Amino acid sequence: MFLLSRLVRDSGFKVVLTGEGSDEFLGGYDIYKEAKVRAFWAAQIGSSRRPQLLRKLYPYMQGLQKQSPAYLQSFFHVEENASSNPFFSHVPRWDLTSRTHVFFSPELQSTWTENQYSDIRQLLPDNFQSWDYFSRAQYLESAFLLPNYLLSSQGDRVAMANSVEGRYPFLDYRIAELSFRIPPKLKMKVLSEKYLLKRAFGDLVPDAVKRRPKQPYRAPDAASFFDSNGKARHDYVSDLLAPERLRANGIFEPGAVTKLVEKVRNGRATGFFENASLVGILSTQILYEKFITNLKENLFHAADRARSATVCH
């Protein structure tokens, strides 16, 4: 997004329209499909055909395609009455993310709360539990992911770094209010996402766009930092993931991280969990080095560059 906004600026534009809100409000995300399939499977939990729908959701995740129905049932928390859980739609992803605790140091782990959902539960509307699971999923995405991540970290902050302003037509309050009055079955008809939106703009959008499978744009994760021979592409990768550096910073458990790095080097890190964990650990190490370990030095160099720029001007 940072590079894309730079391209926009270099092309002579200062303002862009972007589609944040359409997925959240009008049923566009795979996580909504996933919740729908999980609830459908749970209604006949012994079915041999219903689990196959989960494979169709993520054709680009080869590791998932190879798993057995028993694994899929466990991973996606498919069980009777599971949809009564207020976090039904997000439990599989949140549980997967919570597994990253194995990489943190014992000192850091000791500060965590026992109930991982207690904080977010306090922020929910009083009648949240009475909503259907589809509406609850939309609320969780809209209230917690959209503002801080999509609109801030991945939106305004990187766009404004290139002096580009993003504007969001789907976040107009009238669009939001209208979307909340539309029944879920019109937002996602069977597994056709954003169904009503596609119908509304059917004459303006090419069929090739409307009918193509939805797929997120994804970086190649670990492959960005290690080549096919297992060698780090840049010196800083090896330096920041070295056991002694991990131990000095104190955030991560060196033994667990070293095992992960070796798995990546050997080409055995094929799943989302390993790839995302490596990128998260490396990113955190970079931030720690820049803003804690070397903060004074970095501030000195920044001030020096500012003085030089003033003199040149």
URPEKA-V922754 format. One record per residue. N is the residue number from 1. RES is the residue in one small letter. OMEGA is omega in whole degrees, -180 to 180 (999 if undefined). NEAR is the number of other ideal C-beta (glycine too) atoms within 8 Angstrom. D_LAST is the distance of its C-alpha to the last C-alpha in Angstrom with 1 decimal. Layout:
BEGIN
<<N:RES:OMEGA:NEAR:D_LAST> <N:RES:OMEGA:NEAR:D_LAST>>
END
This chain:
BEGIN
<<1:m:177:8:30.8> <2:f:180:8:27.2> <3:l:179:6:27.4> <4:l:179:7:29.3> <5:s:176:14:26.8> <6:r:177:9:24.1> <7:l:177:8:26.5> <8:v:180:11:26.9> <9:r:-179:12:23.2> <10:d:178:6:23.0> <11:s:174:6:26.1> <12:g:180:4:24.5> <13:f:180:8:26.2> <14:k:-177:6:25.0> <15:v:178:8:28.4> <16:v:170:11:31.3> <17:l:-179:8:34.9> <18:t:-164:8:36.4> <19:g:178:9:39.8> <20:e:-179:13:39.7> <21:g:-178:14:42.8> <22:s:178:11:45.2> <23:d:-177:13:46.3> <24:e:-171:12:46.6> <25:f:-170:12:48.5> <26:l:169:13:50.5> <27:g:-176:13:51.7> <28:g:-171:11:49.5> <29:y:176:11:49.1> <30:d:-178:9:51.3> <31:i:175:11:51.9> <32:y:176:15:53.9> <33:k:-178:12:55.9> <34:e:180:13:56.4> <35:a:-180:14:57.8> <36:k:180:11:60.0> <37:v:180:13:61.4> <38:r:179:15:61.9> <39:a:179:12:63.9> <40:f:179:9:65.9> <41:w:-177:15:66.8> <42:a:179:13:67.7> <43:a:173:6:70.2> <44:q:-168:7:72.1> <45:i:178:10:70.9> <46:g:-178:4:73.5> <47:s:176:8:72.4> <48:s:-177:6:71.6> <49:r:-175:5:69.8> <50:r:177:10:67.4> <51:p:-178:13:65.3> <52:q:179:7:64.5> <53:l:180:11:62.4> <54:l:178:14:59.8> <55:r:-179:11:59.5> <56:k:-178:6:58.7> <57:l:-173:10:55.7> <58:y:-179:9:53.7> <59:p:-178:8:54.6> <60:y:179:6:51.3> <61:m:-172:8:52.2> <62:q:179:7:54.6> <63:g:180:9:55.4> <64:l:-178:10:56.7> <65:q:-175:9:58.8> <66:k:-173:5:60.9> <67:q:179:8:61.8> <68:s:175:5:65.3> <69:p:180:7:66.3> <70:a:178:6:67.0> <71:y:-180:8:63.4> <72:l:180:14:62.0> <73:q:180:12:64.2> <74:s:-176:7:63.0> <75:f:-177:9:59.3> <76:f:176:10:59.2> <77:h:178:10:61.5> <78:v:-179:11:64.1> <79:e:-178:8:66.9> <80:e:178:5:69.2> <81:n:-179:6:67.8> <82:a:-177:13:64.3> <83:s:176:10:62.8> <84:s:176:5:63.8> <85:n:-178:7:61.0> <86:p:-180:8:58.2> <87:f:-175:11:55.7> <88:f:-174:15:57.9> <89:s:-171:13:55.3> <90:h:-177:10:52.7> <91:v:-180:11:55.0> <92:p:-178:10:54.9> <93:r:-180:8:51.1> <94:w:177:11:50.7> <95:d:178:9:53.5> <96:l:179:10:51.9> <97:t:-178:7:48.5> <98:s:180:8:50.4> <99:r:179:8:51.8> <100:t:180:11:48.4> <101:h:-179:8:49.6> <102:v:-178:7:51.3> <103:f:-177:11:48.0> <104:f:-180:10:47.0> <105:s:178:9:48.0> <106:p:-180:6:51.2> <107:e:-180:7:49.3> <108:l:-180:10:47.1> <109:q:-178:9:50.1> <110:s:-179:6:52.0> <111:t:-174:5:49.7> <112:w:178:8:50.4> <113:t:179:6:52.8> <114:e:-177:4:56.1> <115:n:-174:5:55.8> <116:q:-178:8:52.8> <117:y:-172:8:53.2> <118:s:-177:8:53.9> <119:d:-177:7:50.4> <120:i:179:9:50.0> <121:r:-179:8:53.6> <122:q:-177:6:52.9> <123:l:-176:7:50.2> <124:l:174:9:52.7> <125:p:-176:5:54.4> <126:d:-176:4:57.9> <127:n:-175:6:59.7> <128:f:-176:10:57.6> <129:q:-177:5:60.5> <130:s:-180:4:62.6> <131:w:173:9:60.1> <132:d:-173:6:60.8> <133:y:-180:11:59.0> <134:f:179:14:56.9> <135:s:177:9:55.5> <136:r:179:14:54.9> <137:a:179:15:52.9> <138:q:-180:12:50.8> <139:y:-179:12:50.2> <140:l:178:12:49.0> <141:e:-174:13:46.5> <142:s:-173:11:45.3> <143:a:-171:8:45.1> <144:f:-179:10:43.8> <145:l:-174:9:42.1> <146:l:-174:13:40.5> <147:p:-171:9:38.4> <148:n:-176:8:36.9> <149:y:-172:9:36.7> <150:l:-177:10:36.7> <151:l:-177:11:34.7> <152:s:-176:10:32.4> <153:s:-177:8:31.9> <154:q:-177:9:32.6> <155:g:-173:13:31.5> <156:d:-173:8:28.8> <157:r:-179:9:26.9> <158:v:179:12:26.4> <159:a:-179:13:26.1> <160:m:173:9:23.5> <161:a:176:8:21.5> <162:n:178:11:21.0> <163:s:177:6:20.9> <164:v:-179:13:24.5> <165:e:176:8:27.1> <166:g:176:11:30.7> <167:r:-165:8:33.6> <168:y:-178:12:37.1> <169:p:-177:9:40.1> <170:f:178:11:42.7> <171:l:172:9:41.5> <172:d:-173:8:42.5> <173:y:179:6:44.9> <174:r:175:6:47.6> <175:i:180:12:47.4> <176:a:-180:11:47.6> <177:e:178:8:50.6> <178:l:-177:8:52.3> <179:s:-179:10:51.9> <180:f:178:7:53.5> <181:r:-179:5:56.6> <182:i:180:10:57.0> <183:p:-178:5:59.5> <184:p:-176:10:58.3> <185:k:176:6:60.7> <186:l:175:8:58.9> <187:k:177:14:55.5> <188:m:-180:15:56.8> <189:k:-169:6:60.1> <190:v:176:4:61.8> <191:l:177:8:58.7> <192:s:-175:8:56.9> <193:e:179:13:53.6> <194:k:-173:13:52.1> <195:y:-177:12:55.4> <196:l:179:10:55.3> <197:l:178:10:51.7> <198:k:179:11:52.6> <199:r:-177:7:55.6> <200:a:-177:6:53.6> <201:f:-175:8:51.2> <202:g:-178:8:53.7> <203:d:-175:4:53.4> <204:l:-177:4:49.6> <205:v:180:9:49.1> <206:p:179:5:50.6> <207:d:-179:6:53.5> <208:a:179:6:51.8> <209:v:-177:7:49.1> <210:k:-172:9:51.6> <211:r:-178:5:54.0> <212:r:180:6:51.9> <213:p:179:4:52.0> <214:k:179:6:49.3> <215:q:179:5:47.2> <216:p:172:4:44.0> <217:y:-172:3:41.2> <218:r:172:6:41.1> <219:a:-179:4:39.2> <220:p:171:6:41.5> <221:d:-173:10:41.0> <222:a:-180:12:42.2> <223:a:177:6:42.3> <224:s:-173:7:38.5> <225:f:179:11:38.5> <226:f:180:11:41.7> <227:d:-175:6:43.1> <228:s:178:4:46.7> <229:n:179:4:47.7> <230:g:-179:9:46.5> <231:k:178:7:43.6> <232:a:-178:9:40.3> <233:r:-180:8:37.6> <234:h:-178:6:34.9> <235:d:-176:6:35.3> <236:y:179:7:33.8> <237:v:179:12:36.7> <238:s:-178:8:39.4> <239:d:-174:8:37.6> <240:l:179:11:37.2> <241:l:178:13:40.7> <242:a:-177:8:42.4> <243:p:-178:9:45.1> <244:e:179:7:43.7> <245:r:177:11:40.3> <246:l:-179:14:42.0> <247:r:-179:8:44.3> <248:a:-179:6:41.5> <249:n:171:12:39.6> <250:g:-180:7:42.9> <251:i:-173:10:42.4> <252:f:179:13:44.5> <253:e:-173:11:47.9> <254:p:-178:10:47.4> <255:g:-179:7:50.8> <256:a:-179:10:50.5> <257:v:179:14:47.0> <258:t:177:9:48.2> <259:k:178:8:51.1> <260:l:-180:14:48.8> <261:v:179:10:46.5> <262:e:178:8:49.7> <263:k:178:10:50.9> <264:v:-179:14:47.7> <265:r:-177:9:47.8> <266:n:177:7:51.4> <267:g:-177:7:50.6> <268:r:179:6:52.8> <269:a:-175:11:50.1> <270:t:-176:6:50.9> <271:g:179:7:50.9> <272:f:-175:8:48.3> <273:f:-178:9:48.8> <274:e:-179:13:48.0> <275:n:-178:11:45.0> <276:a:180:10:43.5> <277:s:-180:11:44.3> <278:l:-179:15:42.6> <279:v:179:11:39.3> <280:g:180:9:39.5> <281:i:-179:13:40.1> <282:l:179:12:37.4> <283:s:-180:8:34.8> <284:t:178:10:36.0> <285:q:178:15:35.7> <286:i:180:10:32.1> <287:l:-180:8:31.3> <288:y:180:11:33.2> <289:e:-174:11:31.5> <290:k:-171:10:28.0> <291:f:176:7:28.6> <292:i:-176:8:31.5> <293:t:-174:7:32.1> <294:n:-175:8:28.5> <295:l:-177:9:26.8> <296:k:179:6:25.7> <297:e:-180:7:24.4> <298:n:178:10:22.4> <299:l:179:8:21.0> <300:f:-180:8:20.0> <301:h:178:8:18.2> <302:a:179:8:16.5> <303:a:179:8:15.3> <304:d:178:8:14.2> <305:r:179:8:12.2> <306:a:178:8:10.5> <307:r:-179:8:9.9> <308:s:179:8:8.6> <309:a:180:8:6.1> <310:t:180:7:5.1> <311:v:-179:6:5.4> <312:c:-179:5:3.8> <313:h:999:4:0.0>>
END
